[in-house]
Amino acid sequence: MTESEITDALLALVPVYGPWLLGFTTFLSYLAIPVPRSRMMIASGAVVAPGDLSLGSVAGAPRWRSAGVSGRYRIPQPNLDHAPERAHILFMIRFLPILLLVLYGFAMWHFSSWQLRRQLNGNSRRLNDTRLAPYLDRLAAALEVAEVPVHVYQIAPVNGLAAPDGRVFITEGFMEKYRSGEVSPEELVSVIAHELGHVALGHARRRMIDFSGQNALRAVLATVLGRFIPFIGVWIANLVTTALAARLSQRDEFEADEFASALLIKAGIGTRPQITLFEKLDALTNAPGGAVPAWLLTHPKGPKRIAAIKANTARWTAAEH
């Protein structure tokens, strides 16, 4: 159905369902769902004129409280003895959409994790490289574990991945750069150390909570701003939540970089491979560069990450002396 057909169908239901339909569509509009609320209110005025609907019921419909109105649609008077219980129920109903969005965020995160796990299980293999093995053994010794298992995700993009179940992956695209000599063994190991940082710091679980909170925030902002700034309000809400998500993601990346730096120093590899990799990472990944504003990027720009790594290294070196 087209938008005009949906509008015509809703308008045709006004004489049948009256204030209940008006109240429901008003509720949907508060959730930033595009419904023709204004047109339905105008149409209701035409139905009020011949007496098919009462003026009071139409006027009170947007607030869901047409109590004691005369006419064919009568809603019982409220029982004041149960006012506290009714207030509690109304409070729960008012915040139910936010709660549902939070639950939706948790469900979507679990679904996406399950889907990613299936993709990784069906399209990956265990990393087995004789040149990388000594470096992985040094990482394992620094972490005081038996081994650091790494898997190769067989896709073309150049990337590393920390799965929600704690496994670490390097893409086949990254391995191609390594085999061609564009990336050194130490630089590739610095990527593995970075992904280990995501696992050790619990970023997967944190992102689940962040994603759910961002959904709720987007709904609240869209509802509030949409009432004062129609159409643009929803766009502003999406922009704000996208910027917040980018900021939280960049925080995680800086933390994983710091963990990787400390691990590489402890393993005797040092932070130089991290720095040289970030100096050429944009060229390796064909990143758009300045096409996207920095505050909307999920990963910090290379120069900022390099500066943070150098600052951490200098601070730790000074502390040892």
Backbone torsions as a table, in degrees:
resi	resn	phi	psi	omega
1	MET	NA	143.0	176.7
2	THR	-81.5	169.9	179.7
3	GLU	-62.2	-39.3	-179.5
4	SER	-67.7	-36.4	178.5
5	GLU	-67.3	-39.5	177.4
6	ILE	-64.2	-42.3	178.6
7	THR	-61.3	-45.1	179.8
8	ASP	-62.6	-38.9	179.8
9	ALA	-65.6	-40.9	178.4
10	LEU	-66.6	-41.3	179.5
11	LEU	-63.5	-34.5	179.8
12	ALA	-68.0	-21.9	-179.1
13	LEU	-87.0	-9.4	-178.0
14	VAL	-58.7	-47.3	-179.6
15	PRO	-66.0	-21.1	-175.5
16	VAL	-86.5	-48.1	-173.7
17	TYR	-104.8	-10.5	171.3
18	GLY	53.7	-132.4	-173.5
19	PRO	-63.2	-26.7	178.8
20	TRP	-63.6	-42.9	178.4
21	LEU	-66.4	-39.2	178.8
22	LEU	-64.4	-43.4	179.6
23	GLY	-64.4	-39.2	-179.2
24	PHE	-67.1	-44.0	179.4
25	THR	-66.8	-32.8	175.9
26	THR	-65.3	-40.5	177.3
27	PHE	-61.4	-42.7	178.3
28	LEU	-63.9	-36.2	179.9
29	SER	-67.0	-31.4	176.9
30	TYR	-66.5	-22.9	177.9
31	LEU	-90.5	13.1	178.3
32	ALA	67.4	23.9	175.3
33	ILE	-88.8	126.3	-175.4
34	PRO	-70.9	99.6	175.3
35	VAL	-125.4	150.1	-176.3
36	PRO	-79.4	65.3	-176.0
37	ARG	-63.8	-44.9	-177.0
38	SER	-63.7	-42.0	179.2
39	ARG	-63.6	-37.4	-179.8
40	MET	-68.4	-35.6	176.5
41	MET	-65.3	-39.5	178.3
42	ILE	-66.2	-41.4	178.7
43	ALA	-64.6	-34.3	179.2
44	SER	-63.9	-33.4	177.3
45	GLY	-61.7	-36.6	177.7
46	ALA	-67.4	-31.7	179.1
47	VAL	-77.1	-29.2	178.6
48	VAL	-68.0	-36.4	-174.1
49	ALA	-54.8	-48.4	179.5
50	PRO	-81.6	0.9	176.1
51	GLY	93.9	8.3	179.6
52	ASP	-72.3	-27.5	174.6
53	LEU	-130.0	150.6	176.8
54	SER	-86.9	147.6	-179.7
55	LEU	-62.2	-38.2	-178.9
56	GLY	-63.6	-40.1	-179.3
57	SER	-66.0	-38.8	179.3
58	VAL	-68.2	-42.9	-179.2
59	ALA	-65.7	-34.4	-178.0
60	GLY	-88.3	-11.1	-175.7
61	ALA	-57.9	-43.6	-178.9
62	PRO	-60.7	-19.1	179.3
63	ARG	-102.6	4.0	177.8
64	TRP	59.1	35.5	-177.9
65	ARG	-148.8	64.3	178.0
66	SER	-90.9	59.6	-172.8
67	ALA	-72.6	131.1	172.6
68	GLY	66.7	30.6	-178.8
69	VAL	-86.3	142.9	177.2
70	SER	-79.2	161.6	178.8
71	GLY	116.3	-171.7	-174.0
72	ARG	-76.4	-17.6	178.1
73	TYR	-110.3	97.3	-176.2
74	ARG	-112.4	131.5	177.8
75	ILE	-110.6	131.8	-175.5
76	PRO	-59.9	151.2	175.3
77	GLN	-67.4	142.7	-178.9
78	PRO	-70.3	147.3	175.8
79	ASN	-90.8	110.2	-174.7
80	LEU	-67.9	-17.6	179.0
81	ASP	-66.0	-23.8	-179.1
82	HIS	-108.6	25.0	-177.1
83	ALA	-59.4	-44.5	-179.9
84	PRO	-60.8	-42.4	179.5
85	GLU	-63.9	-41.3	179.5
86	ARG	-64.0	-40.1	179.1
87	ALA	-63.1	-39.0	179.2
88	HIS	-65.4	-42.5	179.9
89	ILE	-64.2	-43.4	179.0
90	LEU	-62.3	-38.2	177.6
91	PHE	-62.4	-43.7	-179.8
92	MET	-65.7	-39.8	179.1
93	ILE	-64.6	-39.1	-178.2
94	ARG	-63.6	-36.5	-177.9
95	PHE	-98.7	2.0	179.3
96	LEU	-60.0	-43.2	179.1
97	PRO	-57.8	-38.9	179.4
98	ILE	-65.8	-43.4	178.8
99	LEU	-61.7	-42.0	179.2
100	LEU	-63.1	-37.8	178.9
101	LEU	-67.2	-37.6	176.4
102	VAL	-63.7	-45.5	178.3
103	LEU	-63.6	-37.0	177.2
104	TYR	-62.7	-40.3	178.3
105	GLY	-61.6	-45.0	177.9
106	PHE	-61.7	-44.2	-178.9
107	ALA	-63.3	-42.9	-179.2
108	MET	-66.4	-37.4	178.6
109	TRP	-63.7	-44.8	179.8
110	HIS	-65.3	-38.2	179.0
111	PHE	-66.3	-44.9	-180.0
112	SER	-65.6	-35.5	177.0
113	SER	-64.9	-42.4	178.4
114	TRP	-63.9	-42.9	179.5
115	GLN	-64.8	-42.5	178.4
116	LEU	-64.0	-40.1	179.8
117	ARG	-61.7	-40.3	177.5
118	ARG	-63.5	-43.8	179.5
119	GLN	-63.3	-43.1	-179.1
120	LEU	-66.8	-41.6	-179.8
121	ASN	-64.1	-36.1	-176.4
122	GLY	-89.3	-8.4	-173.7
123	ASN	-139.3	41.0	-179.9
124	SER	-147.0	163.9	178.2
125	ARG	-143.3	161.3	179.1
126	ARG	-74.4	134.8	178.4
127	LEU	-70.8	128.7	178.9
128	ASN	-140.6	94.0	-176.9
129	ASP	-135.2	124.5	-175.0
130	THR	-67.6	-31.2	179.4
131	ARG	-74.3	-32.5	-178.5
132	LEU	-83.5	-23.8	-174.3
133	ALA	-55.2	-44.4	-179.8
134	PRO	-62.8	-36.6	179.2
135	TYR	-68.8	-39.4	177.8
136	LEU	-65.6	-35.3	176.8
137	ASP	-64.8	-36.2	178.8
138	ARG	-69.3	-37.2	175.4
139	LEU	-64.2	-42.6	179.6
140	ALA	-62.3	-40.8	178.9
141	ALA	-65.3	-40.5	178.9
142	ALA	-65.8	-33.0	178.9
143	LEU	-86.2	-8.3	-178.9
144	GLU	61.0	46.3	174.7
145	VAL	-126.2	166.0	-176.5
146	ALA	-69.3	-39.7	-178.6
147	GLU	-157.3	163.8	173.6
148	VAL	-116.1	93.9	-178.9
149	PRO	-72.3	132.0	179.8
150	VAL	-128.3	141.9	179.8
151	HIS	-119.4	156.8	178.1
152	VAL	-108.5	117.0	177.2
153	TYR	-87.5	117.1	-167.5
154	GLN	-84.9	70.5	174.0
155	ILE	-131.5	159.7	-172.4
156	ALA	-76.2	-34.9	-176.6
157	PRO	-58.0	150.9	177.8
158	VAL	-88.0	111.4	-175.3
159	ASN	-166.7	164.6	170.7
160	GLY	-120.6	159.7	-174.2
161	LEU	-148.4	132.9	169.9
162	ALA	-107.9	109.4	-176.9
163	ALA	-73.1	155.0	179.2
164	PRO	-59.1	-24.5	179.9
165	ASP	-85.2	3.4	175.3
166	GLY	98.5	-3.6	178.7
167	ARG	-79.6	151.5	-179.9
168	VAL	-112.0	134.5	-177.5
169	PHE	-128.4	145.4	168.3
170	ILE	-118.9	134.4	-177.4
171	THR	-74.7	157.5	177.1
172	GLU	-61.9	-32.4	176.6
173	GLY	-60.3	-40.0	177.0
174	PHE	-67.2	-39.2	179.4
175	MET	-64.6	-35.0	176.8
176	GLU	-63.3	-42.2	177.5
177	LYS	-63.5	-35.9	178.9
178	TYR	-68.2	-45.7	-178.9
179	ARG	-67.3	-29.9	179.5
180	SER	-81.6	-6.1	178.7
181	GLY	90.3	1.2	178.5
182	GLU	-73.8	-23.6	178.4
183	VAL	-126.7	129.8	-179.2
184	SER	-80.7	162.7	176.2
185	PRO	-57.5	-40.8	-179.9
186	GLU	-64.1	-38.6	179.7
187	GLU	-67.0	-40.5	178.4
188	LEU	-66.6	-37.8	177.4
189	VAL	-65.5	-31.6	177.4
190	SER	-65.6	-31.8	175.6
191	VAL	-67.6	-43.4	178.2
192	ILE	-61.1	-42.0	178.0
193	ALA	-62.3	-37.8	178.3
194	HIS	-63.0	-45.5	-179.9
195	GLU	-67.1	-34.1	174.1
196	LEU	-61.9	-33.3	176.3
197	GLY	-62.8	-42.0	177.0
198	HIS	-58.9	-41.9	-179.1
199	VAL	-67.4	-48.9	-175.9
200	ALA	-63.9	-33.7	-176.6
201	LEU	-90.0	2.0	175.4
202	GLY	67.9	34.5	-176.4
203	HIS	-68.7	-28.7	179.3
204	ALA	-63.0	-45.3	178.6
205	ARG	-66.8	-40.0	179.2
206	ARG	-62.7	-39.2	-179.9
207	ARG	-66.6	-31.4	175.7
208	MET	-62.5	-45.2	179.3
209	ILE	-66.9	-42.5	178.8
210	ASP	-60.8	-43.1	-177.9
211	PHE	-63.0	-42.5	179.9
212	SER	-65.8	-43.7	178.8
213	GLY	-64.4	-36.2	179.2
214	GLN	-66.8	-36.3	176.3
215	ASN	-61.9	-44.3	179.5
216	ALA	-65.0	-42.3	179.1
217	LEU	-63.5	-40.6	179.2
218	ARG	-61.5	-40.7	-179.7
219	ALA	-66.4	-43.4	-179.0
220	VAL	-64.7	-47.4	-179.5
221	LEU	-63.8	-41.5	179.8
222	ALA	-63.4	-37.8	179.3
223	THR	-68.2	-48.1	-176.8
224	VAL	-69.3	-52.3	-177.3
225	LEU	-68.4	-32.5	179.9
226	GLY	-63.8	-26.8	179.4
227	ARG	-76.2	-30.8	-178.1
228	PHE	-97.6	-32.3	-179.5
229	ILE	-128.8	82.5	-177.5
230	PRO	-56.0	146.0	178.5
231	PHE	67.2	-57.0	-178.4
232	ILE	-68.8	-31.3	-178.6
233	GLY	-59.1	-42.0	178.9
234	VAL	-65.3	-40.0	178.6
235	TRP	-63.3	-41.5	178.4
236	ILE	-64.0	-41.4	179.1
237	ALA	-60.9	-43.4	178.4
238	ASN	-64.9	-39.8	-179.9
239	LEU	-64.9	-42.7	-179.2
240	VAL	-64.4	-45.9	-178.6
241	THR	-69.0	-33.7	176.6
242	THR	-65.6	-42.8	178.0
243	ALA	-63.9	-39.4	178.3
244	LEU	-64.9	-43.4	178.8
245	ALA	-61.3	-40.7	179.3
246	ALA	-64.3	-40.9	-179.4
247	ARG	-64.5	-42.8	179.3
248	LEU	-66.9	-38.2	178.4
249	SER	-66.3	-41.1	177.6
250	GLN	-63.5	-37.2	176.0
251	ARG	-59.0	-44.2	179.3
252	ASP	-62.6	-38.8	-178.7
253	GLU	-66.6	-42.0	177.3
254	PHE	-62.7	-40.3	179.9
255	GLU	-65.7	-41.4	178.7
256	ALA	-66.7	-36.4	175.6
257	ASP	-61.3	-43.2	-179.0
258	GLU	-64.8	-42.2	177.4
259	PHE	-60.7	-45.0	-179.3
260	ALA	-61.9	-41.0	179.1
261	SER	-60.6	-47.0	-179.9
262	ALA	-63.1	-40.9	-179.2
263	LEU	-67.4	-41.7	-179.6
264	LEU	-65.7	-37.2	177.5
265	ILE	-66.5	-43.8	-179.8
266	LYS	-64.7	-32.6	-179.9
267	ALA	-81.3	-3.0	179.1
268	GLY	81.0	16.0	179.6
269	ILE	-95.3	-35.8	179.1
270	GLY	85.0	173.0	-175.2
271	THR	-95.6	-2.0	-179.5
272	ARG	-59.0	-42.0	177.7
273	PRO	-60.3	-35.9	175.8
274	GLN	-59.3	-47.4	-175.9
275	ILE	-65.0	-46.8	-178.1
276	THR	-66.0	-31.7	178.2
277	LEU	-68.4	-44.1	-179.5
278	PHE	-67.4	-25.2	178.5
279	GLU	-67.4	-25.8	-179.0
280	LYS	-120.0	9.1	-174.3
281	LEU	-65.6	-39.1	179.6
282	ASP	-60.5	-39.7	178.9
283	ALA	-69.2	-36.0	-179.7
284	LEU	-68.6	-38.2	-175.0
285	THR	-96.0	-1.7	-176.4
286	ASN	55.7	42.4	-179.3
287	ALA	-66.1	149.7	-177.5
288	PRO	-70.3	-6.0	179.0
289	GLY	71.3	-121.1	-175.5
290	GLY	-90.4	14.8	-178.0
291	ALA	-67.9	-29.0	-178.8
292	VAL	-113.1	134.7	177.9
293	PRO	-57.5	143.9	-176.4
294	ALA	-59.4	-33.1	-176.4
295	TRP	-78.6	-0.7	175.0
296	LEU	-110.8	-0.5	-179.8
297	LEU	-81.8	140.1	177.9
298	THR	-76.4	-22.9	178.1
299	HIS	-118.6	139.7	177.2
300	PRO	-63.1	155.1	176.6
301	LYS	-67.9	151.0	-175.6
302	GLY	-52.8	-48.1	-179.4
303	PRO	-58.2	-36.9	178.6
304	LYS	-67.9	-39.4	179.9
305	ARG	-68.0	-39.2	177.9
306	ILE	-63.4	-43.6	179.4
307	ALA	-61.5	-40.7	179.8
308	ALA	-66.7	-40.0	179.4
309	ILE	-64.1	-44.0	179.2
310	LYS	-64.4	-40.1	179.6
311	ALA	-64.3	-43.6	178.7
312	ASN	-63.2	-44.4	-179.6
313	THR	-61.5	-42.8	179.6
314	ALA	-65.3	-40.0	-179.5
315	ARG	-65.5	-43.6	-179.7
316	TRP	-68.2	-38.2	179.2
317	THR	-64.9	-41.8	178.0
318	ALA	-64.2	-37.2	-178.8
319	ALA	-67.2	-31.8	179.0
320	GLU	-70.4	-29.1	-179.5
321	HIS	-99.6	NA	NA
